[in-house]
Amino acid sequence: MTAVLQTQGLGKRYARKWALSDCTLDIPAGRVVGLVGPNGAGKSTLLNLAVGMLTPSSGAIEVLGAPPATGPSQLAKVGFVAQDTPTYAGLGIADHLRLGARLNPGWDHDLAQARITRLGLDRSQRAGNLSGGQRAQLALTLGIAKRPELLILDEPVASLDPLARREFLQDLMEAVADQELSVILSSHLVSDLERACDYLIILVDSRVQVAGDIDHLLATHHRLTGPRRDLDRVPAGQHVISARHTERQTTLLVRTDGPVLDPAWTVSELSLEDLVLAYMSRTREVDNSRPTLEVAR
């Protein structure tokens, strides 16, 4: 099956600053992908490259087997909800649906109408008078009703209250199940990733730190706690992601495909939040000469 997103050495530079650098990904179809990282890490840049709103400064990118936004057929395959869930403040909900129908050849009229009815939205109400949650749901309706193969969401729930956020994600997961969508979802909220995603990409400082199936990543990352020791005594197959030391104790987060056999270590499992935070706050004590950045497929 064609990958939904493939990049090779992808980069985007603004003047002298790289917003995204040396990004290589191969995301399989049929997954709900969580894209996470601190502000300024390059998440929105990657998504804007994927929908054709930006052009690369280096490297290559393909979406569903072709360069982004290369023609009407390619545009029809991708739905996009930007970070501010954009709608036209002066247009009513019915106007948005009519506009969606005119712009998208695969528009599903019945799906759009059914969603608006179920959400209890007044079709005559202008978007500018909707709550943040209602605008997000309208934007999601526009994205889903075009019947894309890939739906890209750039922090669509960042400004929503917890209830509106949960309702939005529930609707998203229903659409994934009903339409067999592939989804790339950018979010700062690990709880959202746990609820919705089965594949993870972590971006830090404009570079991909790790990417892969969430279950596989959790199975191959461990927290090791034991007597204080130098990092050069850690076996080569155990790649150190983060390290903390006290006078007598060392705590490591390591990635390894094999078992940890040293009886001096107490081995514990990680939560998804532990994993994300470890990559987002890697310490200077880690020996950067070790190959700690890997992409799992």
URBELSUL-V645569 format. One record per helix or strand. SS is the DSSP state (~ for helix, > for strand). FROM is the first residue (numbers start at 0). TO is the last residue. If there is no record, write none. Layout:
ss:SS from:FROM to:TO
ss:SS from:FROM to:TO
This chain:
ss:> from:4 to:13
ss:> from:16 to:26
ss:> from:31 to:35
ss:~ from:42 to:49
ss:> from:57 to:62
ss:> from:65 to:65
ss:~ from:71 to:75
ss:> from:77 to:80
ss:> from:91 to:91
ss:~ from:92 to:102
ss:~ from:108 to:118
ss:> from:125 to:125
ss:~ from:126 to:128
ss:~ from:131 to:144
ss:> from:149 to:153
ss:~ from:161 to:178
ss:> from:181 to:185
ss:~ from:189 to:195
ss:> from:198 to:203
ss:> from:206 to:212
ss:~ from:213 to:219
ss:> from:220 to:226
ss:~ from:230 to:232
ss:> from:238 to:244
ss:> from:248 to:254
ss:> from:265 to:267
ss:~ from:271 to:279
ss:> from:293 to:294
